[in-house]
Amino acid sequence: MDPLASVVALLKPEPSIAKLVSGGGRWRVERSNMASSFYCAMVEGSCLLTIRDQKPIVLHAGDFVLVPQVFDFTMSSIDPPPSGAPDLPLETGSGTYRLGESKEPSNVQCLVGHCSFVSPDRTLLVALLPAMIHARAQGRLIALVQMIQDETQSERVARDMVLVKLLELLLVEALRSVESITAEPGLLRGLANPQLASALRKIHNDPGARLSIQCLASSAGMSRSTFFERFQREVGNSPMEYVAAWRIAVAKNMLVKGNVAMAEVARRVGYGSVSSFSMAFSRHVGKAPGAFTVEAQAA
């Protein structure tokens, strides 16, 4: 797997909500304390979206927005109603909702969805992604969201499996749409640099390999000092901090599955013994691997 694919796979997206929302007149809907992934594809019209800690953006037909982890957000008509006006959507059918004044014709239509990441290390993995992705004129993304909406409302066999695969595709396509020059420090910025991308692929392809600053710098064709400085600037972590965090993320995934012996987990993520792995794991996670496994499997 390349680094982007491995992060999306390890996030383990699971479907939550998918709905078709239309609006007319003046309307507003607010959500808070969500802690989930949010996406929206505009099919018709325009609306205003305000995400906590982000500048408000205007969404037009053909636009797509993804927030890997959203807590509070507001969507409204371009001319929102006064503060205190009721904002409850009216359900008009299975998975379809109407916002705004019922007498006004509908002039906005969007596909809205939420999903959860069930990875035991979702906090680390989400931190590698942009805080928000806003893409314009993205027909492939709109088509994927429409497929998710259609699949959610169906009763087809293997629906849950199909939804998981569609969500993975949606995440990959959304991340592909980000221009490297505008991406904030993180995985996408690192992958946009061909030399750093070589080092990142080495880390993700085999976290159990002997990985050192010199080894990674050589794979990037840089001196140690230049590689360290550029990796920190573009990715947002020092190279060995990134290596350690990725190893622990992979180890967590194996521990939760519960079908790999502890010694084998330690070997696969680059530790020569169970004791050295346990010390590193406890330092990063705050508990021993055994205790983490019991809690995670009981959840």
N, C-alpha and C positions, 0 to 999 in steps of 0.2 A: 504493500500500500504506500502511496505517496503521503506526505504529512497531512495534507488537507483531508484526504479520504479517511486516514486513520483517526483524526480528531472527530470527524462527523460520526464515524462508526462507533467510537468509544462513548460519545455523548448519549447514544441510545434514545433517539427521539421517539416519543409515544404520543398518539393523537389524543386530544382533549375535546376541543370545540371547533366546529367549522360551520359557518352560517353565511347566508346571503342577506345583506342589509341594504335597505333602500331608505331614502330620506326625501322629504319635501318641506318647503318652507324653512322656518328657523328651528334648529334642533341642536341638542347637545347630549352626549353620553359620557359619563365619567366612571373610571374604574380605579380602584386602589388596593394596595396590599396583595398583589397578585403573585409576584415571584414566579412568572412563567414566561415562555417564549411567545411572542405575539407577531403576527404577520397580517398584512392587508394588501389586497390587489384591487385597484380601482378599475371598475368596468365602465362606468359612465359618470360624467359630472366632475365636480371638485368638492373638496372638503378641507378642513383645517385639522391637523393632528399635532397635539402637544404631548411630548413625552417628558417625564421628570428628568431634569438635568440636561435637557436638549433644547435647542431653539425650535420654536414652532415651525412647521413646514406645511405648505399647501400641496395636497395631492390632487393630481389631474388624472383623467382617464388614461389608462396604460401604465400608470405608476405602480410600483411595488415597494413596500417597506417591510423590513424585518428587524425586530428588536430581540436579540437572543435572550435577554432577561429584562423583563419590564415589571415595574412595581405600580406605578401610577401613570395614567394617561387620560387625555381628553380628546374626543373627536367631536367636531361640530360643523354646522353649516358655515360657510364663509362669513355670513352675518349671523353670529350666534344669538340665541335668545337672552333676555336679561337674567342675571344671577338669581337663582332661586326657582326658576321655571322648572316644571317637572321634566325629567329626562328618561323616563322608563320606556324602553322599546315595546311595541305591540307585536306579539307573535302572530303572524298571518298564515302560517303553515309550518310543516315540518322543516326546521332549519332555516326558516325565512322570517325576517323581522322588518318592521316599518318604524321609522323615526320621524318625529316632527308632526306638523299640523295635518290632520287627516283630510281636510278639505283642499289642501294644496297638492298639485300634481307632483309625482315623484321625479326628481331631477338628479338624484345621486344613487348610484348602485355600486356596492363594493362587496368583495368576498373577504371575510374576516375569520381568522383562526388562531387557536392557541395550541401549543403542545408542551409537553413536559420532557425534561431530560432525566432519565433514570440512572445515569451513570453515577457510581459512588464518588466520582471526583469531578462532578459537573461544575463546581465553582472554579477550579483550575482551568478546565477546558473552555468554559465560557469566557474566561479572562483572556484567552488567546484570540478571541474573535472581536470584530468591531462592535462598539456599543450600539450602533444603529446602521442599517444599510438602507439607502434610498436610491432606487434604480428607476430610470425613466424609459418608457417605450420598450418594455421587456416582455415581448409576446410569449416567450418560452415560460417565464415565471407565471404569467397570467394563466397560461394553459395548465400548468402543474397545479395551481391553486384550484382551478375549476375541476380538475380531476379529483383532487382531495375532497372538495365539496360534494361531488357526485358520489364518490365512494362512501363517504360518511353517511349519506342518506340512504344508501342501498342496503340490501340484506344478502349480498352476494357471498358465496363461499370464499374462505381465505381473506375476508375483508381486512382484518387486523394486520395481517402480513403485508397486504398491498399498501395499506396506509403508512406503515412504517417505512417501506421502500420509497413511497412517494415523498414522505417527509425528508428522508435522507437526500433524495434528488433535489428537492426544493432548497435545502440548506446549501448543497454544493453549488447549485446554479446561482443562488443569491450571493454566495461568497465569490464566485467567479466574476460576478458583475461589478465588483468593487474595483475601481481604478487604483493602482498601486500608489500613484502620486498623492492621492487624497486619503489613503488608509492611515489610520493611527498606528503607532507602534504595536506590533503583534505578529502573529503567524503570517498574515497576508503580506505585510511589508517585508518580512524576511524572505518569503518565497519569491517575491518580485525581484530580489537580487540574485542573479544566477549563482554567484559564489556562495552566498549564505544558504541558498536553496540546496546546494550540494551537501553542505554540512547538516542541514535539517533532515534531508533524506537519509543520511547516514544514521542519525539519532533514531529516527522513527522506524527505519527498516530493521534495525537490530539493537534494541536497547540493552541487550546483554553483552554487547561487544565491549572491548577495552576502549573506552572513550575518554580522551584527554584533550586539553586545550591544543596541544601540539598536533594530535591526530586530526582534530576537526579543522584546525587552521590549515593543515596540509591538504585536506580534502577540498578546502575552499580556495587553495592557491594563494594564501596570504601569510604574512608574518603573524606571530602570536599576538603582538600588541595591536596590529591593525584589525585582525579578526575579532579580538575581544571587544575593542571599541565599537566596531561596526555592528556586531551582533547585539551588543547591549543597546545601541541607539535604535536599531531597526526592529528588534524583537521585544525589547523592553525588559529583558532579564540577561544576566551574565550567562555565558554558554553552559557552565557546569551547573548553575541553578536550574536552567532549562532541562538539562540531562537528568538531574535528580528528580525534578518534578514529573517528567514524563515517565521515568522508570516507576515511580510510586503510583502514578495513574494506571499504568499497565498492570502493576502488581495488584492493585485494588480490584481491578476487573477480574483477574484470575482467581483471587481469593473469594470473591462473591460467588463465582461459578461453582467453587468448591470441588472441582474434579482434578486438581493438580496438587501434588504434595508440596509442602512448604519448601523443602530443599530444592525442588524443581523450579518453583516460583522464584526463589532467590537466584538460581543460576540464570534463568531466562531474562532477568532484569539487571544482571551484571554484578552480582555479589558472590564472593567466593565461599561464603558459609551462611548458614541460617542465622547465626548470632550477629554477623555484620549486617545482614539484611534487616533483622529485627531492630537493631539499634538505629539504622537509618530510617526505617519505617516509623518507629516510635517518635523520632525527632521531628519528622514531617507531619505526622497525623495526630500525635498526642496520645497514642495508645499502641499497644503491641499488636502485631498482625493477628494473633489468635483472638484477642478481644474484639478487634475490628470485625473479623469474620463472623463471630457469633452474633454481634449486634446487627450487622448488615443482613445476614440470612434470616434473622428473626423479624426484621422490619417488614 
